[in-house]
């Protein structure tokens, strides 16, 4: 096994680990918020949004440690430019909107209906990958999008009513508002992922970029969300719902569940940006869809949701989309490993005080104008750039480059 193949295998194992962490953390966070609402009657959207971002002091500490390690490895400090800072602020403000609308959707919709709405994110990401990143969407990726849309469409069918709709206790207005804010949350989340992919890239800075993105996505919401309480005075309900008439045991359980939400969201974000930087937005979208399948299955088990054949078929379609996306990723990895990038070389020639080119190269020399060349003269090297001072025959016209006997390499 070559060093390159060993590195690719290690990267694949790391990617799989991040996928597992993201799936467990994101599904756990979703279940806990449902538990708080269904078991303890805690449906506080702004409080839950703040809770999800409360881990920023821990993230700041780990970022400080990573920054010190970066300085030791690179012999220089990590510099956050104004352009980078603006990018982080945009991601952080989007995260504020995402967490607020997401918690509004979770607290106002039945578990299975929210899970279905949340799976539309892969569709938004497919469209914006094409529009913003200008990347080609493969046939397998389009198939995955089609599977998700089919799954969502089938899942909304209610065999009891014999039509599309929901027969739960949720009022029609609450259902409509919940669906709208859930779709808005998924649109903003896909935009956040696309912008993070565009900013992070896949270079050596990704490790620090992941930590900085994750920190911005927690610190900025925690700074902005308290101002929302000036418009929506939800804090007046906090004591009633969080403490109220609950027993001491229940209060301890509530505190533990709230802590779990914070920890899960912390792991969720780190894993998300790691997946985006290592793979692609469409691959992350498929992982996210798989997470929602698991979250939906958990909803059936934990919250005794009705198990109907349309919902089983719908979640099955969404799971198949993950398999298709993973297959697409595998094909791309194999194709990338087989590509050998070779630049056609221009010939090395001996030169006189005035360089005149007359070679047997199949590549016309004028195409190389603007490229760097290296002149080795008496054991010393210097570089220069070819200027377009050439005649029709392809020779450099009377431009002294080096002394006789010097060697020029393009």
C-alpha positions in Angstrom: 0.0 0.0 0.0 1.4 3.4 -1.0 1.6 6.4 1.2 -1.1 8.1 -0.8 -3.5 5.1 -0.5 -2.9 4.9 3.3 -3.6 8.6 3.6 -6.9 8.2 1.6 -8.0 5.3 3.9 -7.2 7.4 7.0 -9.2 10.3 5.6 -12.1 8.0 4.9 -12.1 6.6 8.4 -12.0 10.1 9.8 -14.9 11.1 7.6 -16.9 8.1 8.7 -16.2 8.9 12.4 -17.5 12.5 11.9 -20.6 11.1 10.1 -21.4 8.9 13.1 -20.8 11.7 15.6 -23.0 14.1 13.7 -25.8 11.5 13.3 -25.8 10.6 17.0 -25.4 14.2 18.3 -28.0 15.8 16.0 -30.6 13.1 16.5 -30.0 13.1 20.2 -30.5 16.9 20.3 -33.8 16.6 18.4 -35.1 13.8 20.7 -34.2 15.8 23.9 -36.1 18.8 22.7 -39.1 16.6 22.0 -38.8 15.0 25.4 -38.8 18.4 27.1 -41.9 19.4 25.2 -43.9 16.2 25.4 -43.0 15.0 28.9 -42.4 18.2 30.9 -44.4 20.6 28.8 -41.4 22.9 28.1 -41.9 24.5 24.7 -39.6 27.6 24.8 -38.2 28.3 21.4 -35.9 31.2 22.3 -34.7 29.4 25.4 -33.9 26.2 23.5 -32.1 28.3 20.8 -29.9 30.0 23.4 -29.3 26.6 25.0 -28.0 25.1 21.8 -25.4 27.8 21.5 -24.3 27.9 25.2 -21.1 25.9 24.6 -19.2 28.9 23.1 -17.0 29.4 26.2 -15.8 25.7 25.8 -15.3 26.2 22.1 -13.3 29.4 22.7 -11.0 27.6 25.1 -10.3 24.8 22.6 -9.8 27.3 19.9 -7.2 29.1 22.0 -5.4 25.8 22.6 -5.5 25.0 18.9 -4.2 28.5 18.0 -1.2 28.0 20.3 -0.5 24.6 18.6 -0.8 26.2 15.2 1.7 28.9 16.1 4.2 26.2 17.2 3.7 24.1 14.1 3.8 27.0 11.5 6.2 29.3 13.4 3.6 32.1 13.0 0.4 33.2 14.5 -3.0 32.4 13.0 -4.2 35.6 11.4 -8.0 36.2 11.0 -8.4 38.9 8.3 -11.3 41.3 8.0 -12.6 39.2 5.0 -12.5 36.1 7.2 -14.2 37.9 10.0 -17.0 39.1 7.8 -17.5 35.6 6.5 -17.7 34.3 10.1 -20.2 37.0 11.0 -22.5 36.0 8.1 -22.3 32.4 9.1 -23.1 33.3 12.7 -26.1 35.5 11.8 -27.4 32.7 9.6 -26.9 30.3 12.5 -29.0 32.6 14.8 -31.9 32.5 12.3 -31.5 28.7 11.9 -31.5 27.8 15.5 -34.5 30.1 16.3 -36.7 28.9 13.4 -35.6 25.3 14.0 -36.7 25.3 17.6 -39.9 27.0 16.7 -40.6 24.1 14.3 -39.7 21.4 16.8 -41.8 22.9 19.6 -44.9 23.5 17.4 -45.0 20.4 15.1 -45.6 16.7 15.8 -42.3 14.8 15.7 -42.8 13.0 12.5 -44.2 16.0 10.6 -41.1 18.0 11.6 -38.8 15.2 10.5 -40.5 15.1 7.1 -40.1 18.9 6.6 -36.5 18.9 7.7 -35.6 16.4 5.0 -36.1 19.1 2.3 -32.7 20.5 3.1 -30.9 18.3 0.6 -33.1 19.8 -2.2 -32.1 23.3 -1.3 -28.4 22.3 -1.1 -28.6 20.7 -4.5 -30.0 23.9 -6.1 -27.5 26.2 -4.3 -24.5 24.0 -5.0 -25.2 24.6 -8.7 -26.1 28.3 -8.4 -23.5 29.5 -5.8 -20.6 27.0 -6.0 -21.0 26.5 -9.7 -20.4 22.8 -9.3 -21.9 20.1 -11.5 -24.6 18.0 -9.8 -24.1 14.4 -10.8 -26.8 12.0 -11.9 -26.5 10.1 -8.6 -26.9 13.3 -6.7 -30.0 14.2 -8.7 -31.3 10.6 -8.0 -30.8 11.2 -4.2 -32.7 14.5 -4.4 -35.5 12.7 -6.3 -35.6 10.0 -3.6 -35.9 12.6 -0.8 -38.7 14.5 -2.6 -40.5 11.2 -3.2 -40.1 10.3 0.5 -41.5 13.6 1.7 -44.4 13.4 -0.7 -45.4 9.8 0.2 -44.9 10.5 4.0 -47.5 13.3 4.0 -50.2 10.9 2.9 -52.6 9.9 5.7 -54.2 6.5 5.1 -56.7 7.1 7.9 -58.1 10.2 6.2 -57.5 8.8 2.7 -55.8 12.0 1.7 -52.9 14.3 2.4 -53.1 15.9 5.8 -52.7 15.4 9.5 -55.2 14.3 12.1 -53.3 15.3 15.2 -54.3 17.8 17.9 -52.2 20.6 16.4 -54.3 23.5 15.1 -54.3 24.4 11.5 -52.6 27.8 12.1 -49.9 26.2 14.3 -49.3 23.5 11.7 -48.9 26.0 8.9 -46.6 28.3 10.9 -44.6 25.3 12.0 -44.2 24.0 8.5 -43.2 27.5 7.1 -40.6 28.2 9.8 -39.2 24.6 9.5 -38.8 25.1 5.7 -37.2 28.5 6.3 -34.8 26.9 8.8 -33.8 24.2 6.3 -33.3 26.8 3.5 -31.1 29.0 5.8 -29.2 25.9 7.0 -28.4 24.8 3.4 -27.2 28.3 2.6 -25.0 28.2 5.8 -23.5 24.9 4.7 -22.9 26.2 1.1 -21.2 29.3 2.3 -19.1 27.3 4.9 -18.0 25.0 2.0 -17.0 28.0 -0.1 -15.1 29.6 2.7 -13.4 26.5 4.2 -12.2 24.9 1.1 -10.0 21.8 1.5 -6.6 23.3 2.2 -4.4 23.0 5.3 -6.3 25.8 7.0 -9.4 23.8 7.2 -8.7 22.5 10.8 -8.5 26.1 12.2 -11.4 27.1 9.9 -13.6 24.4 11.3 -13.0 25.6 14.8 -13.5 29.2 13.9 -16.7 28.5 12.0 -18.1 26.5 14.9 -17.2 29.2 17.4 -18.8 31.9 15.3 -22.0 29.8 14.9 -22.3 29.7 18.7 -20.9 33.0 20.0 -22.9 35.2 17.6 -26.3 33.6 18.3 -25.7 33.8 22.0 -25.0 37.5 21.6 -28.0 38.2 19.3 -30.8 36.0 20.7 -31.2 37.8 24.0 -32.3 40.9 22.0 -35.1 38.7 20.6 -36.6 38.5 24.1 -37.2 42.3 24.0 -39.7 41.7 21.2 -41.0 38.3 22.3 -41.0 38.3 26.2 -40.8 34.5 26.4 -38.6 34.8 29.5 -41.8 35.4 31.6 -42.7 31.7 31.0 -39.2 30.3 31.9 -39.8 30.0 35.6 -43.3 28.5 35.2 -42.2 25.9 32.7 -38.7 25.1 33.9 -39.4 25.0 37.6 -43.1 25.4 38.2 -44.8 22.5 40.0 -42.1 20.0 39.0 -40.7 17.7 41.6 -37.0 17.9 42.6 -36.3 14.7 40.6 -38.0 16.2 37.6 -36.0 19.4 37.9 -32.8 17.4 38.0 -33.9 15.5 34.9 -34.8 18.8 33.1 -31.3 20.2 34.0 -29.6 17.1 32.6 -31.6 17.2 29.4 -30.8 20.9 29.0 -27.1 20.1 29.4 -27.4 17.3 26.9 -28.8 19.7 24.3 -25.8 22.0 24.7 -23.3 19.2 24.5 -25.0 17.6 21.5 -25.1 20.8 19.5 -21.5 21.4 20.2 -20.6 18.0 18.8 -23.1 18.4 16.0 -21.5 21.7 14.7 -17.9 20.5 14.9 -18.8 17.3 13.0 -20.8 19.2 10.4 -18.1 21.6 9.4 -15.5 18.8 9.4 -17.7 16.8 7.0 -18.2 19.9 4.8 -14.4 20.6 4.7 -13.5 16.9 4.0 -16.2 15.9 1.6 -18.9 18.2 0.0 -22.1 19.9 0.8 -24.1 17.3 -1.1 -22.5 14.5 0.9 -23.3 16.3 4.1 -26.9 16.7 3.0 -27.2 13.0 2.5 -25.7 12.4 6.0 -28.1 14.9 7.4 -31.0 13.1 5.7 -29.9 9.8 7.2 -29.8 11.5 10.6 -33.3 12.6 10.2 -34.4 9.1 9.2 -32.9 7.9 12.5 -34.5 10.8 14.3 -37.9 9.8 12.8 -37.5 6.2 13.8 -36.7 7.3 17.3 -39.8 9.5 17.2 -41.9 6.4 16.4 -40.3 4.5 19.3 -40.0 7.2 22.0 -43.1 9.3 21.4 -45.4 6.5 20.2 -46.1 8.2 16.9 -48.4 6.3 14.5 -46.5 3.9 12.3 -48.1 4.0 8.8 -47.0 2.5 5.6 -46.5 6.0 3.9 -44.1 7.1 6.6 -42.2 3.8 6.5 -41.9 4.1 2.7 -40.9 7.8 3.0 -38.2 7.2 5.5 -37.0 4.2 3.4 -36.6 6.5 0.4 -34.6 9.0 2.4 -32.3 6.2 3.7 -31.8 5.1 0.1 -30.7 8.6 -0.8 -27.9 8.3 1.7 -26.8 5.0 0.0 -26.8 6.7 -3.4 -24.8 9.7 -2.1 -22.3 7.5 -0.5 -21.9 5.6 -3.7 -21.4 8.8 -5.6 -18.7 9.9 -3.1 -17.0 6.5 -3.6 -17.0 6.9 -7.4 -15.6 10.4 -7.1 -12.8 9.2 -4.8 -11.8 6.3 -7.1 -11.9 8.7 -10.1 -9.7 11.2 -8.3 -7.1 8.6 -7.3 -6.8 7.5 -11.0 -6.3 11.0 -12.3 -2.6 11.8 -13.0 -2.1 15.5 -13.6 0.8 15.9 -15.9 1.9 19.3 -17.3 3.4 19.1 -20.8 7.0 20.2 -20.4 8.8 22.7 -22.6 12.3 21.7 -23.6 15.4 22.7 -21.7 17.8 24.4 -24.1 21.3 25.8 -24.2 21.3 29.6 -24.7 23.6 32.3 -26.1 23.6 35.9 -24.9 20.5 36.5 -27.1 18.0 33.6 -26.7 16.6 32.4 -30.0 14.3 29.5 -29.8 14.1 26.8 -32.5 13.1 23.5 -31.0 11.2 20.3 -32.0 8.7 20.7 -29.2 5.1 19.8 -30.2 3.9 22.5 -27.9 4.3 26.0 -29.5 6.5 28.1 -27.4 4.3 31.3 -27.6 1.7 29.5 -25.4 4.2 29.6 -22.6 4.4 33.4 -22.4 3.6 34.5 -18.9 5.0 31.3 -17.4 8.0 31.2 -15.1 11.4 29.9 -16.3 14.5 29.1 -14.3 17.9 30.1 -15.5 20.9 28.1 -14.1 24.0 30.1 -14.6 27.4 29.1 -13.0 25.6 27.0 -10.4 23.2 29.9 -9.4 19.5 29.9 -10.2 17.3 32.9 -11.0 13.7 33.0 -12.2 12.0 35.3 -14.7 8.8 35.4 -16.6 8.6 35.0 -20.4 7.3 38.2 -22.2 5.3 38.1 -25.4 8.2 39.5 -27.4 8.1 36.8 -30.0 8.1 36.6 -33.8 5.7 34.6 -35.9 8.3 31.7 -36.0 8.1 31.3 -32.2 11.4 32.8 -31.2 12.1 35.3 -28.5 13.3 38.4 -30.2 16.6 39.8 -29.0 15.9 39.5 -25.3 19.1 38.8 -23.4 18.3 36.2 -20.7 21.6 34.6 -19.8 25.2 34.2 -20.8 26.3 31.5 -23.2 26.3 28.1 -21.7 23.5 28.8 -19.2 20.6 26.4 -19.0 17.0 27.5 -19.1 14.1 25.4 -17.8 10.5 26.3 -18.4 
